[in-house]
Amino acid sequence: MGAVPQLKRYLDKMKGQPLSDNWDDIEHLHGSNLEGLGYPTQKPEALLERILKSSSEEGETVLDPFCGCGTSIAVAQRLNRKWIGIDITHLAIGLIKSRLRDAFGEAVKETYKVIGEPTALPDAEELAKEDPYQFQWWALGLVGARRAEQRKGSDQGIDGRLYFHDEGEGGSTKQIILSVKSGHVNVAQVRDLRGFIEREKAEIGVLITLEDATKPMRTEAAAAGFYKSLYGQDKYPKLQILTVAELLGGKSIAYPQHSHNVTFKRAPRAETPQAEQLTLAPSDETAKPRKPRKHS
């Protein structure tokens, strides 16, 4: 008697408050965030997850025509969406492939295809002719390296760098420097690379070329000696010359196989199954299938 009437509300019967367009509950990426890959315009995966969940269902296709470091692609993969990603540079395409591999494992390569990347020597020659810088970035991607500088023409003789941990020496970080040549090559460029190795205190230097190396070039490279790993006392040529044809054929840089490439920050491992995917393609003229040129 005298009790105040009360109304009991059940959460499963309440509609709740609609989500506004002010999403201030998602934390921006910062330096200590494990998700950050160092890409200047990278967005949090939580943001893309909310966008994709609110605008698509599982099995539907997500298109990102400016995919950058591939956040939307990685999230679409995790949320079982099909996807198409497009970017203007081969540098971005290489970063996205690395991100997908880190997040979903090596098997993810079987779930997508890349359209527009050279797959044969004539394709590589055509790319080098049309855009030497795109060729350079594509060639660096073949060996898992990153470009040395952000600005064109400021590389000081070095086009790319690759870092690895040599477990035999306490896991310390080692450096491989790379020079990419799309035109005529000669022994002077090998000598220059030897000087860059000494200047940068690098363990190994690699010259990637379209042309075959001459005998004097091979002799000069051999004279550079070896990098010796304390792990198993293995030795690796300190100066290596690799042609694009060799790289397309499966050859790679010789460095300690017990080590691991730490050139790019690793993306977090995804916890959900992979989804069927579509394509990943550069958005310039290289996206068009190339007709092999006839050689006399």
MIDOSE-1310 file (N, C-alpha, C; in nm, 2 decimals, decimal comma, always signed):
residues 296
mgav	+0,08/-0,12/+0,00/+0,00/+0,00/+0,00/+0,09/+0,12/+0,00; +0,06/+0,22/-0,09/+0,14/+0,34/-0,10/+0,26/+0,32/-0,19; +0,28/+0,20/-0,25/+0,40/+0,18/-0,34/+0,39/+0,26/-0,47; +0,50/+0,30/-0,52/+0,50/+0,38/-0,64/+0,50/+0,29/-0,76
pqlk	+0,41/+0,31/-0,85/+0,40/+0,22/-0,97/+0,54/+0,22/-1,05; +0,58/+0,11/-1,10/+0,71/+0,10/-1,17/+0,69/+0,03/-1,30; +0,77/+0,06/-1,40/+0,76/-0,01/-1,53/+0,89/-0,08/-1,56; +0,88/-0,21/-1,58/+1,00/-0,29/-1,60/+1,02/-0,30/-1,76
ryld	+1,14/-0,27/-1,80/+1,18/-0,27/-1,94/+1,28/-0,39/-1,97; +1,25/-0,47/-2,07/+1,34/-0,57/-2,10/+1,43/-0,53/-2,23; +1,56/-0,56/-2,22/+1,65/-0,51/-2,33/+1,61/-0,58/-2,46; +1,57/-0,70/-2,46/+1,54/-0,77/-2,59/+1,41/-0,71/-2,65
kmkg	+1,33/-0,63/-2,57/+1,21/-0,57/-2,63/+1,23/-0,43/-2,67; +1,35/-0,37/-2,64/+1,38/-0,23/-2,67/+1,45/-0,22/-2,80; +1,42/-0,12/-2,88/+1,48/-0,10/-3,01/+1,62/-0,04/-2,99; +1,64/+0,03/-2,88/+1,77/+0,10/-2,87/+1,77/+0,23/-2,94
qpls	+1,89/+0,29/-2,94/+1,91/+0,42/-3,01/+1,98/+0,40/-3,14; +1,93/+0,45/-3,25/+2,00/+0,43/-3,38/+2,14/+0,49/-3,38; +2,23/+0,42/-3,45/+2,37/+0,47/-3,45/+2,37/+0,60/-3,53; +2,44/+0,70/-3,48/+2,45/+0,82/-3,55/+2,57/+0,82/-3,65
dnwd	+2,59/+0,93/-3,72/+2,70/+0,94/-3,81/+2,82/+1,00/-3,74; +2,82/+1,01/-3,61/+2,94/+1,05/-3,54/+3,00/+0,93/-3,46; +3,09/+0,87/-3,53/+3,15/+0,74/-3,47/+3,28/+0,77/-3,39; +3,26/+0,82/-3,27/+3,37/+0,86/-3,19/+3,41/+0,75/-3,09
dieh	+3,35/+0,63/-3,11/+3,38/+0,52/-3,02/+3,49/+0,43/-3,07; +3,54/+0,46/-3,20/+3,64/+0,38/-3,26/+3,78/+0,45/-3,24; +3,87/+0,39/-3,18/+4,00/+0,45/-3,15/+4,08/+0,46/-3,28; +4,14/+0,57/-3,30/+4,23/+0,59/-3,42/+4,36/+0,51/-3,40
lhgs	+4,43/+0,48/-3,51/+4,55/+0,41/-3,50/+4,67/+0,50/-3,45; +4,75/+0,44/-3,36/+4,86/+0,52/-3,31/+4,99/+0,43/-3,32; +5,10/+0,49/-3,28/+5,23/+0,41/-3,30/+5,24/+0,28/-3,23; +5,18/+0,26/-3,12/+5,19/+0,14/-3,04/+5,08/+0,04/-3,08
nleg	+4,99/+0,07/-3,17/+4,88/-0,02/-3,21/+4,94/-0,13/-3,29; +4,91/-0,26/-3,25/+4,96/-0,37/-3,33/+4,91/-0,38/-3,47; +4,80/-0,32/-3,49/+4,74/-0,32/-3,62/+4,81/-0,23/-3,73; +4,87/-0,13/-3,68/+4,94/-0,03/-3,77/+5,05/-0,09/-3,85
lgyp	+5,05/-0,06/-3,98/+5,16/-0,11/-4,07/+5,25/+0,00/-4,11; +5,23/+0,12/-4,06/+5,31/+0,24/-4,10/+5,26/+0,31/-4,23; +5,15/+0,27/-4,28/+5,09/+0,33/-4,40/+5,02/+0,46/-4,35; +5,06/+0,58/-4,42/+5,01/+0,71/-4,36/+4,86/+0,73/-4,36
tqkp	+4,78/+0,66/-4,44/+4,64/+0,68/-4,45/+4,56/+0,56/-4,40; +4,63/+0,47/-4,33/+4,57/+0,35/-4,28/+4,45/+0,38/-4,18; +4,34/+0,31/-4,20/+4,22/+0,32/-4,11/+4,21/+0,20/-4,02; +4,15/+0,21/-3,91/+4,13/+0,10/-3,81/+4,04/-0,01/-3,88
eall	+4,07/-0,13/-3,85/+3,99/-0,24/-3,90/+3,85/-0,23/-3,84; +3,83/-0,18/-3,72/+3,70/-0,17/-3,66/+3,61/-0,08/-3,74; +3,67/+0,03/-3,79/+3,59/+0,12/-3,87/+3,54/+0,05/-4,00; +3,63/-0,02/-4,07/+3,59/-0,09/-4,19/+3,49/-0,20/-4,16
eril	+3,51/-0,27/-4,05/+3,42/-0,38/-4,01/+3,28/-0,32/-3,99; +3,26/-0,21/-3,93/+3,13/-0,15/-3,91/+3,07/-0,11/-4,04; +3,15/-0,05/-4,13/+3,10/-0,01/-4,26/+3,05/-0,13/-4,34; +3,13/-0,24/-4,34/+3,10/-0,36/-4,43/+2,98/-0,43/-4,37
ksss	+2,97/-0,44/-4,24/+2,86/-0,52/-4,18/+2,73/-0,44/-4,20; +2,74/-0,31/-4,20/+2,61/-0,23/-4,22/+2,57/-0,22/-4,36; +2,66/-0,25/-4,46/+2,63/-0,23/-4,60/+2,63/-0,35/-4,68; +2,67/-0,47/-4,62/+2,68/-0,59/-4,71/+2,65/-0,71/-4,62
eege	+2,62/-0,82/-4,69/+2,60/-0,95/-4,63/+2,72/-1,05/-4,67; +2,73/-1,16/-4,59/+2,83/-1,26/-4,63/+2,81/-1,31/-4,77; +2,92/-1,32/-4,85/+2,91/-1,37/-4,98/+2,89/-1,26/-5,09; +2,85/-1,14/-5,04/+2,84/-1,03/-5,14/+2,98/-0,97/-5,16
tvld	+2,99/-0,89/-5,27/+3,12/-0,84/-5,31/+3,14/-0,69/-5,27; +3,26/-0,67/-5,22/+3,31/-0,54/-5,17/+3,41/-0,49/-5,27; +3,39/-0,36/-5,32/+3,48/-0,30/-5,41/+3,55/-0,18/-5,35; +3,68/-0,18/-5,35/+3,76/-0,07/-5,30/+3,86/-0,03/-5,41
pfcg	+3,82/+0,08/-5,48/+3,91/+0,12/-5,60/+4,03/+0,20/-5,56; +4,05/+0,23/-5,43/+4,17/+0,30/-5,38/+4,21/+0,23/-5,25; +4,26/+0,11/-5,27/+4,27/+0,02/-5,15/+4,40/+0,04/-5,06; +4,49/+0,12/-5,11/+4,61/+0,15/-5,03/+4,68/+0,03/-4,96
cgts	+4,68/+0,03/-4,83/+4,74/-0,09/-4,76/+4,65/-0,20/-4,74; +4,52/-0,19/-4,79/+4,43/-0,31/-4,79/+4,35/-0,34/-4,67; +4,32/-0,23/-4,59/+4,24/-0,26/-4,47/+4,10/-0,31/-4,51; +4,04/-0,25/-4,61/+3,90/-0,30/-4,65/+3,91/-0,44/-4,70
iava	+4,02/-0,47/-4,77/+4,03/-0,61/-4,82/+4,05/-0,71/-4,71; +4,14/-0,68/-4,62/+4,16/-0,77/-4,51/+4,04/-0,79/-4,42; +3,96/-0,69/-4,40/+3,83/-0,70/-4,33/+3,73/-0,78/-4,41; +3,72/-0,75/-4,53/+3,62/-0,83/-4,62/+3,66/-0,97/-4,62
qrln	+3,79/-1,01/-4,63/+3,83/-1,14/-4,62/+3,79/-1,21/-4,49; +3,81/-1,14/-4,38/+3,77/-1,19/-4,25/+3,62/-1,21/-4,23; +3,54/-1,12/-4,29/+3,40/-1,12/-4,28/+3,33/-1,21/-4,38; +3,41/-1,28/-4,46/+3,35/-1,37/-4,56/+3,27/-1,30/-4,67
rkwi	+3,33/-1,19/-4,71/+3,28/-1,12/-4,83/+3,38/-1,14/-4,94; +3,33/-1,15/-5,06/+3,41/-1,14/-5,18/+3,46/-1,00/-5,19; +3,58/-0,98/-5,27/+3,63/-0,84/-5,28/+3,70/-0,82/-5,41; +3,71/-0,70/-5,45/+3,79/-0,65/-5,56/+3,87/-0,53/-5,51
gidi	+4,00/-0,53/-5,51/+4,08/-0,42/-5,47/+4,16/-0,36/-5,58; +4,17/-0,23/-5,59/+4,24/-0,16/-5,70/+4,33/-0,06/-5,64; +4,45/-0,05/-5,69/+4,54/+0,06/-5,65/+4,63/+0,10/-5,76; +4,68/+0,22/-5,76/+4,76/+0,27/-5,87/+4,90/+0,22/-5,88
thla	+4,96/+0,17/-5,77/+5,10/+0,13/-5,76/+5,11/-0,01/-5,73; +5,22/-0,07/-5,79/+5,26/-0,21/-5,76/+5,31/-0,22/-5,62; +5,36/-0,10/-5,56/+5,40/-0,10/-5,42/+5,29/-0,14/-5,33; +5,17/-0,08/-5,35/+5,06/-0,11/-5,27/+5,01/-0,25/-5,28
igli	+5,01/-0,30/-5,40/+4,97/-0,44/-5,43/+5,06/-0,53/-5,35; +5,19/-0,51/-5,35/+5,28/-0,59/-5,28/+5,26/-0,59/-5,13; +5,23/-0,47/-5,08/+5,20/-0,46/-4,93/+5,07/-0,54/-4,90; +4,97/-0,53/-4,98/+4,84/-0,60/-4,95/+4,87/-0,75/-4,96
ksrl	+4,94/-0,80/-5,05/+4,97/-0,94/-5,05/+5,04/-0,99/-4,93; +5,14/-0,91/-4,88/+5,21/-0,94/-4,76/+5,11/-0,94/-4,64; +5,02/-0,84/-4,64/+4,93/-0,83/-4,53/+4,83/-0,95/-4,52; +4,78/-0,99/-4,64/+4,69/-1,11/-4,64/+4,77/-1,23/-4,60
rdaf	+4,89/-1,25/-4,64/+4,97/-1,37/-4,60/+4,99/-1,37/-4,45; +5,02/-1,26/-4,39/+5,04/-1,26/-4,25/+4,92/-1,29/-4,17; +4,80/-1,23/-4,22/+4,68/-1,25/-4,15/+4,61/-1,39/-4,17; +4,63/-1,44/-4,29/+4,55/-1,56/-4,32/+4,64/-1,68/-4,36
geav	+4,77/-1,67/-4,36/+4,86/-1,78/-4,39/+4,89/-1,79/-4,54; +4,98/-1,87/-4,57/+5,03/-1,89/-4,71/+4,91/-1,93/-4,81; +4,82/-2,01/-4,75/+4,71/-2,07/-4,84/+4,62/-1,96/-4,90; +4,62/-1,84/-4,84/+4,54/-1,73/-4,89/+4,57/-1,70/-5,04
kety	+4,69/-1,72/-5,08/+4,73/-1,69/-5,22/+4,65/-1,77/-5,32; +4,59/-1,88/-5,28/+4,51/-1,96/-5,37/+4,37/-1,91/-5,38; +4,33/-1,81/-5,30/+4,19/-1,76/-5,30/+4,18/-1,63/-5,38; +4,28/-1,57/-5,43/+4,27/-1,45/-5,51/+4,36/-1,46/-5,63
kvig	+4,34/-1,37/-5,72/+4,44/-1,36/-5,83/+4,47/-1,21/-5,86; +4,59/-1,18/-5,90/+4,63/-1,04/-5,93/+4,63/-1,02/-6,08; +4,56/-0,92/-6,12/+4,55/-0,88/-6,26/+4,63/-0,76/-6,29; +4,72/-0,77/-6,39/+4,80/-0,65/-6,42/+4,94/-0,66/-6,39
epta	+4,98/-0,75/-6,31/+5,12/-0,77/-6,28/+5,19/-0,85/-6,39; +5,32/-0,81/-6,42/+5,39/-0,89/-6,52/+5,41/-1,04/-6,47; +5,39/-1,13/-6,56/+5,40/-1,27/-6,53/+5,51/-1,34/-6,62; +5,56/-1,26/-6,72/+5,66/-1,31/-6,81/+5,75/-1,20/-6,85
lpda	+5,87/-1,23/-6,90/+5,97/-1,13/-6,93/+5,92/-1,02/-7,02; +5,85/-1,05/-7,13/+5,80/-0,94/-7,22/+5,71/-0,84/-7,14; +5,63/-0,89/-7,05/+5,55/-0,81/-6,97/+5,63/-0,71/-6,88; +5,74/-0,77/-6,82/+5,82/-0,68/-6,74/+5,90/-0,58/-6,82
eela	+5,94/-0,62/-6,94/+6,00/-0,52/-7,03/+5,91/-0,41/-7,07; +5,78/-0,44/-7,09/+5,69/-0,34/-7,13/+5,66/-0,24/-7,01; +5,65/-0,30/-6,89/+5,63/-0,22/-6,77/+5,75/-0,12/-6,75; +5,87/-0,17/-6,77/+5,99/-0,09/-6,75/+5,99/+0,02/-6,85
kedp	+5,95/+0,00/-6,97/+5,94/+0,10/-7,08/+5,84/+0,21/-7,05; +5,72/+0,16/-7,00/+5,61/+0,26/-6,97/+5,64/+0,34/-6,84; +5,69/+0,28/-6,74/+5,70/+0,34/-6,61/+5,81/+0,28/-6,53; +5,94/+0,33/-6,54/+6,05/+0,27/-6,47/+6,03/+0,26/-6,32
yqfq	+5,96/+0,36/-6,26/+5,94/+0,35/-6,11/+5,85/+0,24/-6,07; +5,74/+0,22/-6,15/+5,65/+0,11/-6,12/+5,72/-0,02/-6,14; +5,81/-0,03/-6,24/+5,89/-0,15/-6,26/+5,98/-0,18/-6,14; +6,04/-0,07/-6,09/+6,13/-0,08/-5,98/+6,05/-0,13/-5,86
wwal	+5,93/-0,08/-5,83/+5,86/-0,12/-5,71/+5,80/-0,26/-5,73; +5,77/-0,30/-5,85/+5,72/-0,43/-5,88/+5,84/-0,53/-5,86; +5,96/-0,50/-5,91/+6,07/-0,59/-5,89/+6,11/-0,61/-5,74; +6,10/-0,50/-5,67/+6,13/-0,51/-5,52/+6,03/-0,60/-5,46
glvg	+5,90/-0,60/-5,50/+5,80/-0,69/-5,45/+5,83/-0,83/-5,47; +5,90/-0,86/-5,58/+5,93/-1,00/-5,61/+6,01/-1,07/-5,51; +6,10/-0,99/-5,43/+6,19/-1,04/-5,33/+6,15/-1,00/-5,19; +6,03/-0,94/-5,18/+5,99/-0,91/-5,04/+6,05/-0,79/-4,98
arra	+6,11/-0,70/-5,07/+6,18/-0,58/-5,02/+6,09/-0,46/-5,03; +6,12/-0,35/-4,96/+6,05/-0,22/-4,97/+6,14/-0,12/-5,03; +6,08/-0,02/-5,09/+6,16/+0,09/-5,15/+6,23/+0,17/-5,05; +6,35/+0,22/-5,09/+6,44/+0,29/-4,99/+6,39/+0,43/-4,95
eqrk	+6,33/+0,50/-5,04/+6,29/+0,64/-5,01/+6,15/+0,67/-5,07; +6,09/+0,77/-5,01/+5,95/+0,81/-5,05/+5,96/+0,89/-5,18; +6,06/+0,97/-5,19/+6,07/+1,07/-5,31/+6,15/+1,01/-5,42; +6,10/+1,03/-5,54/+6,17/+0,98/-5,66/+6,31/+1,05/-5,67
gsdq	+6,41/+0,97/-5,71/+6,54/+1,03/-5,73/+6,62/+1,06/-5,61; +6,58/+1,02/-5,49/+6,65/+1,06/-5,37/+6,70/+0,93/-5,30; +6,73/+0,82/-5,38/+6,77/+0,70/-5,32/+6,91/+0,68/-5,29; +7,00/+0,78/-5,33/+7,14/+0,77/-5,31/+7,20/+0,64/-5,35
gidg	+7,16/+0,59/-5,46/+7,21/+0,47/-5,52/+7,15/+0,34/-5,47; +7,05/+0,35/-5,38/+6,98/+0,23/-5,33/+6,83/+0,24/-5,36; +6,78/+0,14/-5,42/+6,64/+0,14/-5,45/+6,55/+0,07/-5,35; +6,60/-0,02/-5,28/+6,52/-0,10/-5,19/+6,60/-0,16/-5,07
rlyf	+6,53/-0,19/-4,97/+6,60/-0,26/-4,85/+6,51/-0,38/-4,81; +6,58/-0,47/-4,75/+6,52/-0,59/-4,70/+6,59/-0,62/-4,57; +6,51/-0,65/-4,46/+6,57/-0,67/-4,33/+6,54/-0,81/-4,28; +6,63/-0,88/-4,22/+6,61/-1,01/-4,17/+6,68/-1,03/-4,03
hdeg	+6,62/-1,12/-3,95/+6,68/-1,16/-3,82/+6,77/-1,28/-3,84; +6,89/-1,27/-3,81/+6,98/-1,39/-3,82/+6,98/-1,45/-3,68; +6,91/-1,56/-3,66/+6,90/-1,62/-3,52/+7,03/-1,67/-3,47; +7,12/-1,70/-3,56/+7,25/-1,75/-3,51/+7,33/-1,64/-3,45
eggs	+7,29/-1,52/-3,47/+7,37/-1,41/-3,41/+7,28/-1,33/-3,31; +7,20/-1,41/-3,23/+7,12/-1,35/-3,13/+7,00/-1,28/-3,18; +6,96/-1,30/-3,30/+6,84/-1,24/-3,35/+6,85/-1,09/-3,39; +6,97/-1,05/-3,40/+6,99/-0,91/-3,44/+6,95/-0,88/-3,59
tkqi	+6,90/-0,76/-3,61/+6,85/-0,73/-3,75/+6,96/-0,70/-3,85; +6,96/-0,77/-3,96/+7,05/-0,75/-4,07/+6,99/-0,69/-4,19; +7,07/-0,63/-4,27/+7,02/-0,55/-4,39/+7,07/-0,60/-4,52; +6,98/-0,61/-4,62/+7,01/-0,63/-4,76/+6,97/-0,51/-4,83
ilsv	+7,06/-0,45/-4,91/+7,03/-0,34/-5,00/+7,01/-0,38/-5,14; +6,93/-0,32/-5,21/+6,90/-0,36/-5,35/+6,91/-0,24/-5,45; +6,95/-0,27/-5,57/+6,96/-0,18/-5,68/+6,89/-0,24/-5,79; +6,79/-0,17/-5,86/+6,71/-0,23/-5,97/+6,74/-0,15/-6,09
ksgh	+6,78/-0,22/-6,20/+6,82/-0,16/-6,33/+6,73/-0,22/-6,44; +6,66/-0,13/-6,51/+6,58/-0,17/-6,62/+6,64/-0,15/-6,75; +6,76/-0,08/-6,75/+6,83/-0,06/-6,88/+6,96/-0,14/-6,89; +7,05/-0,08/-6,97/+7,18/-0,15/-6,99/+7,26/-0,15/-6,86
vnva	+7,32/-0,27/-6,83/+7,40/-0,28/-6,71/+7,54/-0,32/-6,75; +7,64/-0,28/-6,66/+7,78/-0,31/-6,68/+7,85/-0,32/-6,55; +7,98/-0,35/-6,55/+8,05/-0,38/-6,43/+8,07/-0,26/-6,34; +8,06/-0,14/-6,39/+8,07/-0,02/-6,31/+7,95/-0,02/-6,20
qvrd	+7,84/-0,07/-6,24/+7,72/-0,07/-6,15/+7,74/-0,17/-6,04; +7,81/-0,28/-6,07/+7,84/-0,37/-5,96/+7,94/-0,32/-5,86; +8,04/-0,24/-5,92/+8,14/-0,18/-5,83/+8,07/-0,07/-5,74; +7,98/+0,00/-5,80/+7,90/+0,10/-5,72/+7,83/+0,03/-5,61
lrgf	+7,77/-0,08/-5,64/+7,69/-0,15/-5,53/+7,78/-0,20/-5,42; +7,90/-0,25/-5,46/+8,00/-0,29/-5,35/+8,03/-0,17/-5,26; +8,04/-0,05/-5,32/+8,06/+0,07/-5,23/+7,94/+0,10/-5,14; +7,82/+0,08/-5,20/+7,70/+0,10/-5,12/+7,69/+0,01/-5,00
iere	+7,73/-0,12/-5,02/+7,73/-0,22/-4,92/+7,82/-0,17/-4,80; +7,94/-0,12/-4,83/+8,03/-0,08/-4,73/+7,98/+0,05/-4,66; +7,92/+0,14/-4,74/+7,87/+0,27/-4,69/+7,76/+0,24/-4,59; +7,67/+0,15/-4,63/+7,55/+0,13/-4,55/+7,57/+0,02/-4,44
kaei	+7,69/-0,04/-4,44/+7,72/-0,15/-4,35/+7,62/-0,26/-4,36; +7,59/-0,29/-4,48/+7,49/-0,40/-4,51/+7,56/-0,53/-4,52; +7,48/-0,64/-4,49/+7,54/-0,77/-4,50/+7,54/-0,82/-4,64; +7,44/-0,79/-4,72/+7,43/-0,84/-4,86/+7,38/-0,73/-4,95
gvli	+7,43/-0,72/-5,07/+7,38/-0,63/-5,17/+7,33/-0,71/-5,29; +7,22/-0,67/-5,35/+7,16/-0,74/-5,46/+7,13/-0,64/-5,58; +7,17/-0,68/-5,70/+7,15/-0,61/-5,82/+7,04/-0,68/-5,90; +6,93/-0,62/-5,92/+6,82/-0,69/-6,00/+6,82/-0,62/-6,14
tled	+6,83/-0,70/-6,24/+6,84/-0,65/-6,38/+6,74/-0,71/-6,48; +6,71/-0,64/-6,58/+6,64/-0,70/-6,69/+6,73/-0,77/-6,78; +6,85/-0,72/-6,81/+6,95/-0,78/-6,89/+7,03/-0,89/-6,82; +7,08/-0,98/-6,89/+7,17/-1,08/-6,83/+7,30/-1,01/-6,79
atkp	+7,36/-1,06/-6,68/+7,49/-1,01/-6,63/+7,60/-1,06/-6,72; +7,70/-0,97/-6,74/+7,82/-1,01/-6,82/+7,91/-1,09/-6,73; +8,01/-1,15/-6,79/+8,11/-1,22/-6,72/+8,19/-1,13/-6,63; +8,24/-1,01/-6,67/+8,30/-0,92/-6,58/+8,22/-0,88/-6,46
mrte	+8,09/-0,87/-6,48/+8,00/-0,84/-6,37/+7,99/-0,95/-6,27; +7,99/-1,07/-6,32/+7,98/-1,19/-6,23/+8,11/-1,20/-6,15; +8,22/-1,17/-6,22/+8,36/-1,18/-6,16/+8,37/-1,08/-6,05; +8,32/-0,95/-6,07/+8,33/-0,85/-5,97/+8,24/-0,88/-5,85
aaaa	+8,12/-0,94/-5,88/+8,03/-0,98/-5,77/+8,10/-1,08/-5,68; +8,16/-1,18/-5,75/+8,22/-1,29/-5,67/+8,34/-1,24/-5,58; +8,40/-1,13/-5,63/+8,52/-1,08/-5,55/+8,47/-1,01/-5,42; +8,34/-0,98/-5,41/+8,29/-0,92/-5,29/+8,30/-1,01/-5,17
gfyk	+8,31/-1,14/-5,19/+8,32/-1,23/-5,08/+8,18/-1,28/-5,03; +8,18/-1,32/-4,90/+8,06/-1,38/-4,85/+8,02/-1,32/-4,71; +7,89/-1,33/-4,69/+7,83/-1,30/-4,56/+7,83/-1,43/-4,48; +7,89/-1,44/-4,37/+7,89/-1,57/-4,29/+7,79/-1,56/-4,17
slyg	+7,70/-1,65/-4,17/+7,61/-1,66/-4,06/+7,67/-1,75/-3,95; +7,66/-1,71/-3,83/+7,71/-1,79/-3,72/+7,62/-1,92/-3,69; +7,51/-1,91/-3,75/+7,41/-2,03/-3,73/+7,45/-2,13/-3,84; +7,52/-2,23/-3,80/+7,56/-2,34/-3,89/+7,68/-2,31/-3,98
qdky	+7,74/-2,19/-3,96/+7,85/-2,15/-4,03/+7,82/-2,14/-4,19; +7,70/-2,11/-4,22/+7,67/-2,10/-4,36/+7,72/-1,97/-4,42; +7,75/-1,97/-4,55/+7,80/-1,86/-4,62/+7,71/-1,82/-4,74; +7,69/-1,69/-4,76/+7,61/-1,64/-4,87/+7,68/-1,53/-4,94
pklq	+7,67/-1,53/-5,08/+7,74/-1,43/-5,15/+7,70/-1,29/-5,10; +7,80/-1,21/-5,08/+7,78/-1,07/-5,03/+7,72/-0,98/-5,14; +7,75/-1,01/-5,26/+7,69/-0,93/-5,37/+7,63/-1,03/-5,47; +7,50/-1,02/-5,49/+7,43/-1,11/-5,58/+7,37/-1,04/-5,69
iltv	+7,37/-1,10/-5,81/+7,30/-1,05/-5,93/+7,19/-1,14/-5,97; +7,07/-1,09/-5,97/+6,95/-1,16/-6,01/+6,88/-1,10/-6,13; +6,85/-1,17/-6,23/+6,78/-1,12/-6,34/+6,63/-1,13/-6,32; +6,55/-1,05/-6,38/+6,40/-1,06/-6,37/+6,36/-1,20/-6,42
aell	+6,42/-1,25/-6,52/+6,38/-1,38/-6,57/+6,40/-1,49/-6,46; +6,51/-1,48/-6,39/+6,54/-1,57/-6,28/+6,44/-1,56/-6,17; +6,40/-1,44/-6,14/+6,30/-1,42/-6,03/+6,17/-1,47/-6,07; +6,13/-1,45/-6,19/+6,00/-1,50/-6,24/+6,00/-1,66/-6,25
ggks	+6,12/-1,71/-6,26/+6,14/-1,86/-6,26/+6,15/-1,92/-6,12; +6,14/-1,84/-6,02/+6,14/-1,89/-5,88/+6,27/-1,87/-5,80; +6,37/-1,82/-5,86/+6,50/-1,79/-5,79/+6,48/-1,68/-5,69; +6,55/-1,68/-5,58/+6,54/-1,57/-5,48/+6,67/-1,54/-5,42
iayp	+6,67/-1,43/-5,34/+6,79/-1,39/-5,27/+6,84/-1,50/-5,18; +6,97/-1,52/-5,18/+7,03/-1,62/-5,09/+7,07/-1,55/-4,96; +7,00/-1,58/-4,86/+7,03/-1,54/-4,72/+6,99/-1,64/-4,62; +7,03/-1,64/-4,50/+7,00/-1,75/-4,40/+6,85/-1,80/-4,40
qhsh	+6,83/-1,92/-4,43/+6,69/-1,97/-4,44/+6,63/-1,99/-4,31; +6,71/-2,00/-4,20/+6,65/-2,01/-4,07/+6,60/-1,87/-4,02; +6,64/-1,77/-4,09/+6,60/-1,63/-4,05/+6,46/-1,60/-4,10; +6,40/-1,49/-4,07/+6,28/-1,45/-4,12/+6,28/-1,30/-4,16
nvtf	+6,21/-1,27/-4,27/+6,20/-1,14/-4,33/+6,12/-1,05/-4,23; +6,19/-0,94/-4,19/+6,12/-0,84/-4,10/+6,11/-0,71/-4,16; +6,11/-0,70/-4,30/+6,11/-0,58/-4,37/+5,98/-0,50/-4,34; +5,87/-0,57/-4,34/+5,74/-0,51/-4,32/+5,69/-0,55/-4,18
krap	+5,62/-0,46/-4,12/+5,55/-0,49/-3,99/+5,45/-0,59/-4,02; +5,44/-0,70/-3,94/+5,35/-0,81/-3,97/+5,21/-0,77/-3,92; +5,11/-0,80/-4,01/+4,97/-0,78/-3,97/+4,93/-0,88/-3,87; +4,84/-0,85/-3,78/+4,79/-0,95/-3,68/+4,72/-1,07/-3,75
raet	+4,73/-1,18/-3,69/+4,67/-1,30/-3,75/+4,52/-1,30/-3,74; +4,45/-1,32/-3,84/+4,30/-1,32/-3,84/+4,25/-1,45/-3,77; +4,14/-1,44/-3,71/+4,09/-1,55/-3,63/+3,97/-1,62/-3,70; +3,93/-1,57/-3,81/+3,81/-1,63/-3,88/+3,85/-1,70/-4,01
pqae	+3,77/-1,79/-4,06/+3,80/-1,86/-4,19/+3,81/-1,76/-4,31; +3,88/-1,81/-4,41/+3,89/-1,72/-4,53/+3,77/-1,74/-4,62; +3,75/-1,63/-4,70/+3,63/-1,64/-4,79/+3,68/-1,64/-4,93; +3,59/-1,68/-5,02/+3,62/-1,68/-5,17/+3,64/-1,54/-5,21
qltl	+3,75/-1,52/-5,29/+3,78/-1,38/-5,33/+3,78/-1,37/-5,48; +3,79/-1,24/-5,53/+3,80/-1,21/-5,67/+3,93/-1,16/-5,71; +3,95/-1,03/-5,73/+4,08/-0,99/-5,79/+4,14/-0,88/-5,71; +4,27/-0,86/-5,74/+4,35/-0,75/-5,68/+4,43/-0,70/-5,80
apsd	+4,41/-0,57/-5,83/+4,47/-0,52/-5,96/+4,51/-0,37/-5,94; +4,63/-0,34/-6,01/+4,67/-0,20/-6,02/+4,56/-0,13/-6,11; +4,54/+0,00/-6,09/+4,44/+0,07/-6,16/+4,49/+0,15/-6,28; +4,61/+0,13/-6,32/+4,67/+0,20/-6,44/+4,66/+0,11/-6,56
etak	+4,74/+0,15/-6,66/+4,74/+0,07/-6,79/+4,79/-0,07/-6,77; +4,87/-0,09/-6,66/+4,92/-0,23/-6,64/+4,81/-0,33/-6,60; +4,69/-0,28/-6,58/+4,58/-0,37/-6,54/+4,53/-0,44/-6,67; +4,57/-0,39/-6,79/+4,52/-0,45/-6,91/+4,61/-0,57/-6,95
prkp	+4,55/-0,68/-6,99/+4,63/-0,79/-7,03/+4,73/-0,75/-7,14; +4,85/-0,79/-7,13/+4,95/-0,75/-7,23/+4,97/-0,86/-7,33; +4,99/-0,82/-7,46/+5,02/-0,92/-7,56/+5,17/-0,93/-7,57; +5,23/-1,05/-7,56/+5,37/-1,07/-7,57/+5,43/-1,01/-7,70
rkhs	+5,54/-0,94/-7,68/+5,60/-0,88/-7,80/+5,68/-0,99/-7,87; +5,69/-0,98/-8,00/+5,77/-1,07/-8,08/+5,91/-1,03/-8,08; +6,00/-1,12/-8,06/+6,15/-1,09/-8,06/+6,21/-1,16/-8,17; +6,30/-1,09/-8,23/+6,37/-1,15/-8,35/+6,48/-1,23/-8,30
